[in-house]
């Protein structure tokens, strides 16, 4: 079997080959490394690749499979971790000039759990500085490009992971999502991205605004995401916000159909402006879900834009970071991050307190809505990917990324599970995604609906990242 064949396989197929002896984890790892070598210069998805460590882990995995004693169903499967996640033996630059190339001494929970499951840790993927924005560029490693058109952004802040998933530079990719950082790049690159219920996928050290941040997978299909969640979706005491109650098998309902599901479809949440082509692809996806057996009801959930709530929390977190820096360090921070921090400088404690109260009311409203509707469907993002190295679309008149990403951060505020599912392309050949969100702890239901859609309507992935072929 050729490396090119192995480099395109999902985790389930690889496990079958490892068990039968028709392929080895070392061969699969070398196939993933070959794809990184072939594509990374074009998209800049990886900031660090540990070839030696990956091959050593793959050889150990091959011995376990040979003895019939794999550690898990993803033993030997190549994975990546976002560069906000500590991995022992690898640097964690977090996209910042304030960090160093020193190797981490301890694994964060996702890295520890993946390592203990026998997964092969390939390296780290790119992110904006401390994950502060919804595109992926920084002063250390530069910008990650969209594999569908390298002139455009893949979104962020898990843009490196999304680009790697789209090109199968590794099979399973860990992202983080504090305001859309998994779902936005998943939509822009045409892959599946899932933000679990808050606290079910632990993280440590904590994110800059820890009550908004969720760890989750970016993959080419839902079943692989469930396989990854079966490993990283477990309790870890080091995360003070971690909760218990995770499913024993995150993929338990994937083979069930959509009969009995009542899905609220909101084209714009009542307040967002959506590109007509995006709106059309998402409406078509709603019709396809209905054809698969779901009941689709077009209705808005009835809340106003929570952008002020989110920005109060988000900008205050930037202010806390900025306030801890010396004047020399402040000069090395991303200017946009600094601008957000300075924007929050004159806010009072009561402003933050009111935002927290408004957040609680929004969560209550969404949870109440989910008593009548099992899931809420919206576009993932309202626009096509735009030029790389811009926080907002050039010429749009927007100031902050939250203005062009109105569908994602409401569900960070509510801490509910939400996913982005690829559902076609614009006339320019750029991916479109729709979002499905559920009530707290309804992760299994979200995954079930996403899987049914993707099985019936398999996505298409980029081959060679070259802008010339996309007009």
C-alpha positions in Angstrom: 0.0 0.0 0.0 1.4 3.4 -1.0 2.1 6.3 1.4 -0.3 8.4 -0.7 -3.1 5.9 0.0 -2.3 5.8 3.7 -2.1 9.6 3.9 -5.7 9.9 2.9 -7.3 7.4 5.3 -9.3 8.1 8.4 -8.6 6.7 11.9 -11.1 3.9 11.6 -9.6 2.5 8.4 -6.1 2.9 9.7 -7.0 0.9 12.8 -8.4 -1.9 10.6 -5.1 -2.0 8.6 -3.0 -2.0 11.8 -5.1 -4.9 13.2 -4.8 -7.0 10.1 -1.1 -6.2 9.6 -1.7 -4.8 6.1 -0.2 -1.5 7.2 1.8 -0.3 10.2 1.6 2.9 12.4 5.1 3.7 11.2 3.9 3.7 7.6 0.9 5.8 8.4 3.0 8.3 10.3 5.6 8.6 7.5 2.7 9.2 5.1 1.4 12.0 7.3 4.9 13.5 7.6 5.3 13.3 3.8 2.1 15.3 3.4 3.3 17.9 5.9 6.6 18.1 4.0 4.6 18.5 0.7 2.0 21.0 1.8 3.2 22.9 4.8 5.3 25.4 2.9 2.2 26.4 1.0 -0.2 26.8 3.9 1.9 27.2 7.1 -0.3 25.0 9.2 2.4 23.5 11.4 4.7 25.6 13.5 6.6 22.6 14.9 7.0 19.0 13.6 8.6 16.3 15.8 9.6 13.8 13.1 11.9 11.8 15.4 9.5 11.6 18.3 6.6 10.7 16.0 8.5 7.9 14.4 9.6 6.5 17.8 5.9 6.6 19.0 4.8 4.9 15.8 7.3 2.1 16.2 6.1 1.5 19.8 2.5 1.5 18.5 3.4 -1.1 15.8 4.8 -3.4 18.5 1.6 -3.1 20.5 -0.6 -3.9 17.4 1.7 -6.8 16.6 1.1 -8.2 20.1 -2.7 -7.6 19.8 -2.5 -5.1 22.6 -3.3 -1.6 21.3 -4.0 1.0 23.9 -7.1 2.4 22.2 -8.8 2.6 18.8 -6.6 5.5 17.8 -3.3 3.8 18.8 -0.8 4.7 16.1 -3.0 7.4 14.5 -1.2 10.6 13.6 -2.5 13.7 15.5 -1.7 17.4 15.9 -2.2 19.8 18.8 -2.8 23.5 18.7 0.1 25.7 19.7 -1.8 26.9 22.7 -1.6 23.4 24.2 1.4 22.3 26.2 3.1 19.1 24.9 6.0 17.7 26.8 9.2 18.0 24.7 7.7 20.6 22.3 7.7 24.4 22.5 4.5 26.3 23.1 5.0 29.6 21.4 1.3 30.5 21.4 2.0 32.8 18.5 3.7 35.3 20.7 7.0 37.1 20.8 6.7 37.0 24.6 7.3 33.2 24.7 10.4 31.2 23.9 11.4 28.0 22.2 11.9 26.3 25.5 10.4 22.8 25.5 7.4 22.1 27.8 8.0 19.8 30.6 4.5 18.5 31.1 1.6 17.5 28.9 -1.7 19.5 29.0 -4.7 17.2 29.4 -5.4 16.6 25.6 -1.7 15.8 25.0 -1.5 13.5 28.0 -4.7 11.6 27.1 -3.7 11.3 23.4 -0.3 10.0 24.3 -1.7 7.5 26.8 -4.0 6.3 24.1 -1.0 5.6 21.8 -1.7 8.3 19.3 1.3 9.6 17.4 1.9 13.3 18.2 3.2 14.9 15.0 3.6 18.5 16.2 1.9 21.8 16.8 -0.4 23.9 14.6 -0.5 27.6 14.1 -2.7 30.1 16.0 -2.9 33.9 16.4 -1.2 35.3 19.5 -2.8 33.7 22.5 -5.7 32.8 20.3 -7.2 36.3 20.5 -8.8 36.6 17.0 -10.7 34.6 14.4 -8.0 34.5 11.8 -4.6 32.8 12.0 -1.5 35.0 11.8 1.2 36.1 14.3 4.6 37.8 14.6 6.4 34.5 15.2 5.3 32.2 12.4 3.4 34.4 10.1 0.0 33.6 8.6 -1.7 30.3 7.9 -3.3 30.2 4.4 -6.5 28.6 3.3 -5.8 25.3 1.4 -8.7 26.1 -1.0 -7.1 29.4 -2.0 -3.8 30.4 -0.4 -4.5 34.1 -0.9 -7.3 33.8 1.8 -7.5 33.1 5.5 -8.5 29.7 6.9 -10.1 31.6 9.8 -9.0 31.0 13.4 -7.9 30.8 16.0 -7.5 27.0 15.2 -6.6 27.9 11.6 -3.5 25.7 11.5 -5.5 22.7 12.7 -8.2 23.3 10.1 -5.8 23.6 7.2 -4.0 20.5 8.4 -7.3 18.6 8.6 -8.4 19.8 5.1 -5.2 18.4 3.6 -5.0 15.4 5.9 -1.6 16.4 7.3 -2.3 14.0 10.1 -5.8 12.5 10.8 -7.0 14.0 14.1 -6.5 17.6 15.0 -7.0 19.3 18.4 -8.4 22.8 18.4 -9.7 25.2 21.0 -12.8 27.4 20.8 -13.5 30.5 22.9 -15.7 32.4 20.4 -15.8 30.2 17.3 -12.1 29.2 17.0 -13.0 25.6 15.9 -16.2 26.2 14.0 -15.0 29.3 12.0 -11.9 27.7 10.5 -13.9 24.4 10.0 -16.4 26.4 7.9 -13.7 28.3 6.0 -11.7 25.1 5.1 -14.6 22.7 4.6 -13.9 20.2 7.4 -15.9 19.1 10.5 -15.3 21.0 13.7 -17.0 20.4 17.1 -17.1 22.4 20.3 -18.3 20.1 23.1 -20.2 21.2 26.2 -18.0 23.3 28.4 -16.0 21.3 30.9 -16.2 18.0 29.1 -12.9 18.3 27.4 -10.5 19.6 30.1 -7.6 22.0 29.5 -4.7 23.2 31.6 -3.1 25.7 31.9 -6.3 27.7 31.6 -7.2 29.8 28.6 -7.0 33.6 28.9 -10.8 33.7 29.4 -11.3 30.2 30.8 -15.1 30.2 31.1 -15.4 30.6 27.3 -12.9 28.1 26.1 -13.7 24.6 24.9 -11.2 22.0 23.6 -12.4 19.9 20.6 -11.6 18.1 17.3 -11.2 19.2 13.7 -11.5 16.2 11.4 -12.7 15.1 8.0 -15.6 13.1 9.4 -17.8 12.9 12.5 -16.8 9.3 13.4 -13.1 10.4 13.7 -14.2 13.3 15.9 -16.0 10.9 18.2 -13.0 8.6 18.3 -10.9 11.6 19.4 -13.5 12.7 22.0 -13.5 9.2 23.5 -9.9 10.0 24.4 -9.8 13.7 25.2 -13.4 13.9 26.5 -12.5 12.6 30.0 -12.2 14.3 33.4 -8.9 15.8 34.5 -8.6 17.3 38.0 -6.1 19.9 36.9 -8.8 21.9 35.1 -10.8 23.7 37.8 -13.8 24.0 35.4 -13.8 20.3 34.3 -17.0 18.4 34.8 -17.9 14.8 34.8 -20.7 12.9 33.1 -19.2 12.5 29.6 -20.6 9.7 27.4 -18.8 6.4 27.7 -18.9 6.4 23.9 -19.2 9.7 22.2 -20.2 7.9 19.0 -22.9 5.7 20.5 -25.8 7.3 18.4 -23.9 7.9 15.1 -25.7 5.1 13.2 -29.2 6.3 14.3 -31.3 8.2 11.7 -32.8 11.7 12.3 -36.4 10.7 12.8 -37.8 12.4 15.9 -35.3 15.3 15.8 -36.9 18.7 15.8 -34.5 21.3 14.4 -35.0 25.0 14.6 -33.6 26.6 11.5 -32.6 30.3 11.8 -31.1 31.9 8.7 -29.7 34.9 10.5 -30.7 34.6 14.3 -32.9 37.6 13.6 -30.0 40.1 13.4 -27.1 38.9 11.3 -26.3 39.9 7.6 -25.6 36.8 5.5 -24.0 36.6 2.1 -26.7 35.3 -0.3 -24.7 32.3 -1.5 -24.0 31.3 2.1 -27.6 31.6 2.9 -28.7 29.5 -0.1 -26.2 26.7 0.7 -27.4 26.6 4.3 -31.1 26.6 3.3 -30.4 23.7 1.0 -28.7 21.9 3.9 -31.8 22.4 6.0 -33.9 20.8 3.2 -31.5 17.9 3.1 -31.7 17.4 6.8 -35.5 17.3 6.4 -35.2 14.7 3.7 -33.2 12.6 6.1 -36.1 12.5 8.5 -35.6 15.6 10.8 -38.5 18.0 11.4 -37.2 21.5 10.3 -39.0 24.6 11.7 -37.8 28.0 10.5 -37.8 30.2 13.6 -35.4 32.6 15.4 -34.5 31.9 19.0 -35.5 35.4 20.0 -32.4 37.0 21.5 -30.6 40.2 20.5 -27.0 40.1 19.4 -24.8 39.4 22.4 -21.7 41.0 20.9 -21.5 43.6 23.8 -21.6 40.8 26.4 -18.9 38.8 24.6 -16.7 41.8 24.0 -16.9 42.9 27.6 -15.5 39.5 28.7 -13.1 39.1 25.8 -11.6 42.6 25.9 -11.3 42.4 29.7 -9.3 39.2 29.3 -7.0 41.1 26.9 -6.7 43.9 29.4 -5.7 41.5 32.2 -2.9 40.1 29.9 -1.8 43.6 28.8 -1.7 44.9 32.4 0.7 42.1 33.4 3.2 43.1 30.7 6.1 45.5 30.9 6.2 48.5 28.5 8.8 46.6 26.4 6.6 43.5 26.3 3.6 45.6 25.3 5.4 46.8 22.2 5.8 43.2 21.1 2.1 42.3 21.4 -0.2 42.1 18.4 -1.5 45.7 18.0 -5.1 44.4 17.7 -4.9 42.6 21.0 -3.5 45.8 22.6 -6.3 47.9 21.0 -8.9 45.5 22.6 -7.1 45.8 26.0 -7.0 49.6 25.9 -10.7 49.6 24.9 -11.5 47.9 28.2 -9.3 50.2 30.2 -12.0 52.5 31.5 -14.7 49.9 32.1 -15.8 49.5 35.7 -16.3 46.4 37.7 -20.0 46.8 37.5 -19.8 46.7 33.7 -18.3 43.2 33.9 -20.8 42.2 36.5 -23.7 43.3 34.3 -22.2 41.4 31.3 -22.1 38.2 33.5 -25.7 38.7 34.4 -26.7 39.2 30.8 -24.7 36.1 29.9 -26.7 34.1 32.4 -30.0 35.4 30.9 -28.9 34.5 27.4 -27.9 31.0 28.6 -31.3 30.6 30.3 -33.1 31.7 27.1 -31.2 29.3 24.9 -31.7 26.4 27.3 -35.4 27.1 27.4 -35.4 27.2 23.6 -33.8 23.8 23.5 -36.7 22.3 25.5 -38.9 22.8 22.5 -36.3 22.3 19.8 -33.6 19.6 20.0 -31.1 21.6 17.9 -30.6 25.0 16.5 -29.3 25.4 12.9 -27.6 28.5 11.5 -24.8 29.4 9.1 -21.4 28.8 10.7 -20.2 32.1 9.3 -22.1 34.6 7.2 -19.4 35.3 4.6 -16.7 33.7 2.4 -13.1 33.5 3.5 -11.3 36.9 2.9 -7.7 38.0 2.3 -5.0 36.6 4.5 -3.3 38.9 7.1 -6.5 40.9 7.8 -8.6 40.6 11.0 -11.8 41.8 9.2 -12.7 41.7 5.5 -10.9 44.6 3.8 -13.2 47.5 2.9 -15.9 46.2 5.2 -15.7 49.0 7.6 -15.6 46.5 10.5 -13.3 46.9 13.4 -13.3 43.5 15.2 -13.7 39.9 14.2 -16.8 39.5 16.3 -18.6 41.7 13.9 -18.3 39.2 11.0 -18.7 36.0 13.2 -22.1 36.6 14.8 -23.2 32.9 14.9 -20.4 31.4 16.9 -19.8 33.2 20.2 -23.4 33.1 21.5 -22.7 29.4 22.2 -19.5 30.0 24.0 -21.4 32.4 26.2 -24.0 29.7 26.8 -21.4 26.9 27.0 -23.5 24.7 24.8 -22.2 22.1 22.3 -22.0 23.3 18.7 -20.5 22.0 15.4 -19.7 23.3 11.9 -20.6 20.9 9.1 -19.4 21.4 5.5 -22.4 21.8 3.1 -21.1 22.9 -0.3 -19.3 25.7 -2.1 -19.9 29.2 -3.3 -19.5 30.1 -7.0 -15.8 30.8 -6.3 -15.3 27.3 -5.1 -15.0 28.3 -1.5 -16.4 26.1 1.3 -19.6 26.8 3.2 -20.6 25.4 6.5 -23.7 25.2 8.7 -23.8 25.2 12.5 -25.8 22.9 14.7 -26.0 23.8 18.4 -27.7 21.8 21.2 -28.6 22.2 24.8 -25.9 21.6 27.4 -24.8 18.0 27.5 -26.7 17.2 24.3 -23.4 16.5 22.5 -24.4 13.0 21.3 -27.5 14.5 19.6 -25.4 17.1 17.8 -22.9 14.5 16.6 -25.7 12.2 15.5 -27.3 14.9 13.2 -23.9 16.0 11.9 -22.9 12.4 11.0 -26.2 11.7 9.3 -25.8 14.7 7.0 -22.1 14.1 6.2 -22.8 10.4 5.4 -25.5 11.3 3.0 -23.6 14.3 1.6 -19.9 13.5 1.8 -17.7 16.6 1.7 -15.0 17.3 -0.9 -11.5 18.3 0.2 -8.7 20.3 -1.5 -5.9 18.4 -3.3 -3.1 20.9 -4.0 -3.1 24.3 -2.2 -2.6 26.5 -5.2 -4.6 29.7 -5.8 -4.3 29.4 -9.6 -6.8 26.5 -9.7 -9.5 28.4 -7.9 -9.9 31.4 -10.2 
